[in-house]
Amino acid sequence: MSKLPVVSGKEMVKALAKIGYDFDHQKGSHIILRQKFNPFRRITIPNHKEIAKGTFRSIIKECGLTVDEIINILK
């Protein structure tokens, strides 16, 4: 398993946009993204300078990705 990178909320939003997530709305400091195609998942991303490791891992899991896949998308 690869080491988790340090990622900001905006970087995560850009990475998820590459795989089919669109900005839905923002409530406070949380950005809600919605998947363009079935199963139309909704993902909440904290708009922080650095996403906590546990939160980052949870987001990856909700998207159905692995750590290696998200690292490749972030490049």
C-alpha positions as a Markdown table, in Angstrom:
| # | Residue | x | y | z |
|---|---|---|---|---|
| 1 | Met | 0.0 | 0.0 | 0.0 |
| 2 | Ser | 1.3 | 3.5 | -0.9 |
| 3 | Lys | 1.7 | 6.3 | 1.5 |
| 4 | Leu | -1.1 | 8.9 | 1.6 |
| 5 | Pro | -0.2 | 12.2 | 0.0 |
| 6 | Val | -0.9 | 15.6 | 1.7 |
| 7 | Val | -3.8 | 17.1 | -0.3 |
| 8 | Ser | -5.8 | 20.3 | 0.0 |
| 9 | Gly | -9.6 | 20.4 | -0.5 |
| 10 | Lys | -9.2 | 22.2 | -3.8 |
| 11 | Glu | -6.7 | 19.7 | -5.1 |
| 12 | Met | -9.1 | 16.9 | -4.2 |
| 13 | Val | -12.0 | 18.6 | -6.0 |
| 14 | Lys | -9.8 | 19.0 | -9.2 |
| 15 | Ala | -8.8 | 15.3 | -9.0 |
| 16 | Leu | -12.4 | 14.1 | -8.6 |
| 17 | Ala | -13.5 | 16.3 | -11.5 |
| 18 | Lys | -11.2 | 14.3 | -13.7 |
| 19 | Ile | -13.1 | 11.1 | -13.0 |
| 20 | Gly | -16.6 | 12.4 | -13.4 |
| 21 | Tyr | -17.6 | 14.4 | -10.3 |
| 22 | Asp | -19.2 | 17.9 | -10.7 |
| 23 | Phe | -19.5 | 20.7 | -8.2 |
| 24 | Asp | -23.1 | 20.5 | -6.8 |
| 25 | His | -23.0 | 23.2 | -4.0 |
| 26 | Gln | -21.0 | 24.5 | -1.1 |
| 27 | Lys | -22.2 | 24.8 | 2.5 |
| 28 | Gly | -19.8 | 26.6 | 4.7 |
| 29 | Ser | -16.4 | 25.1 | 4.3 |
| 30 | His | -17.6 | 21.9 | 2.7 |
| 31 | Ile | -17.8 | 21.3 | -1.0 |
| 32 | Ile | -20.4 | 18.8 | -2.2 |
| 33 | Leu | -19.6 | 17.0 | -5.4 |
| 34 | Arg | -22.0 | 14.8 | -7.4 |
| 35 | Gln | -21.1 | 12.1 | -9.8 |
| 36 | Lys | -22.3 | 12.7 | -13.4 |
| 37 | Phe | -23.3 | 9.1 | -14.1 |
| 38 | Asn | -24.9 | 6.2 | -12.3 |
| 39 | Pro | -24.7 | 5.6 | -9.2 |
| 40 | Phe | -24.8 | 9.4 | -8.8 |
| 41 | Arg | -22.7 | 9.4 | -5.6 |
| 42 | Arg | -22.5 | 12.6 | -3.5 |
| 43 | Ile | -19.1 | 13.3 | -1.9 |
| 44 | Thr | -18.4 | 15.9 | 0.7 |
| 45 | Ile | -14.9 | 17.5 | 0.6 |
| 46 | Pro | -13.7 | 19.8 | 3.4 |
| 47 | Asn | -12.3 | 23.0 | 1.8 |
| 48 | His | -9.2 | 23.0 | 4.1 |
| 49 | Lys | -5.5 | 23.6 | 3.3 |
| 50 | Glu | -4.8 | 20.0 | 4.3 |
| 51 | Ile | -7.3 | 17.2 | 4.5 |
| 52 | Ala | -6.8 | 14.9 | 7.5 |
| 53 | Lys | -5.5 | 11.4 | 6.8 |
| 54 | Gly | -8.7 | 9.7 | 8.0 |
| 55 | Thr | -11.0 | 12.0 | 6.1 |
| 56 | Phe | -8.9 | 11.5 | 3.0 |
| 57 | Arg | -9.0 | 7.8 | 3.3 |
| 58 | Ser | -12.8 | 8.0 | 3.9 |
| 59 | Ile | -13.3 | 10.1 | 0.7 |
| 60 | Ile | -11.2 | 7.6 | -1.3 |
| 61 | Lys | -13.4 | 4.7 | 0.0 |
| 62 | Glu | -16.7 | 6.6 | -0.8 |
| 63 | Cys | -15.5 | 7.1 | -4.3 |
| 64 | Gly | -14.7 | 3.4 | -4.8 |
| 65 | Leu | -11.0 | 4.1 | -5.4 |
| 66 | Thr | -7.8 | 2.8 | -4.0 |
| 67 | Val | -4.9 | 4.8 | -2.7 |
| 68 | Asp | -2.8 | 4.0 | -5.8 |
| 69 | Glu | -5.6 | 5.1 | -8.1 |
| 70 | Ile | -6.1 | 8.5 | -6.4 |
| 71 | Ile | -2.3 | 9.1 | -6.4 |
| 72 | Asn | -2.3 | 8.5 | -10.2 |
| 73 | Ile | -5.2 | 10.9 | -10.6 |
| 74 | Leu | -3.6 | 13.6 | -8.5 |
| 75 | Lys | -0.5 | 13.6 | -10.8 |
